[in-house]
Amino acid sequence: MQVSKKIRKVGSIAEIWEFQTTGNKSLHTTIEFKSGEVISNFSHKEILDRPNYLTV
């Protein structure tokens, strides 16, 4: 079965695949990362009593 997808480059390390039949999108790297390598640093904006839809 042939799957049709549109690929859009995102910077120098990633691309977004959008599948035409479903509209689903996924992010894929175009480079290899080493085990334990930090891809991006981030921290909390606030501390909540319980998780919400933004909880990682």
PEQUISUL-V615183 format. One line per field, one symbol per residue. ss: DSSP state (H for helix, E for strand, C for the rest). psi: psi as a letter, one per 20 degrees, with the letter a starting at -180 (. if undefined). burial: 1 if it has 9 or more other ideal C-beta (glycine too) atoms within 8 Angstrom, else 0. Layout:
# PEQUISUL-V615183
ss=???
psi=???
burial=???
This chain:
# PEQUISUL-V615183
ss=CCCCEEEEEECCCEEEEEECCCCCEEEEECCCCCCCCCCCCCCCCCCCCCCCCCCC
psi=ppppqppppnbiirqpppphhhiqqqppqjrpqqpippgppqrqhrpqhqqaiip.
burial=00000000000001111110000000000000000000000000000000000000
